[in-house]
Amino acid sequence: MSVAVPDDLLAGHPATAYFWGRVAGNGEIENDRLTVTTNDEAAAEALSEIVGSEIDHDQTTRDYAHNTDISKTEDEYTVEVTSDDLFGMSGALGLPVDGRGNYRFGAFADYRRDLLRGILEGCGTICFKSSSGTVGVSFVHDDAALLELVQDLIDDAPVDAPYGDLSDTSSGGYWFGIDDDAAADFGMWLYETEDTGLFAPSRRRKLVQSLDQATDVEFDRSQFEA
């Protein structure tokens, strides 16, 4: 699927909103380089089309946290933007995400679903919570300021999605989760009728699997099968 892309990477557009959401979620920014890494090849292809860069494919092997005798090998796809003066792209205002704790998402106010989806895929999780029989959606990041902005974006979303307060993680970061009784509707809103190619199919499949397992959740599966 071809992704519609504006001429200006800083302009308000679904593709730029999704891209900068991914950068905010797990991107790395240096003075002359910006990289975004994903385990989803289709998402990497979408990001590659947005910025016009090639994809670097690698494999990484990690030990399981609870059993270091077991390891897991995963594909990693990295999309890179390079420039001698990367921050000059946007003049005095700086990039929408500058790697220094500054987030300027005003240009993407009309595309908050794409922005939130990008952030979720960069630093969030979707799962089935067997203890409660519900879908779980949470965001985790080292920067509390980003998560507070995510909460503001959720507040402005057309779907009602109450969430918990920020909590510390064991690794020194922060996290919050959507309330159990709202997470399914929030997840469906993020991914429903999504035909732009601006999403990670593996993450949408995880949502559908979680919805299938959850009790008392009704949804139209066909809207996730395009």
Disulfide bonds with the S-S distance in Angstrom:
none
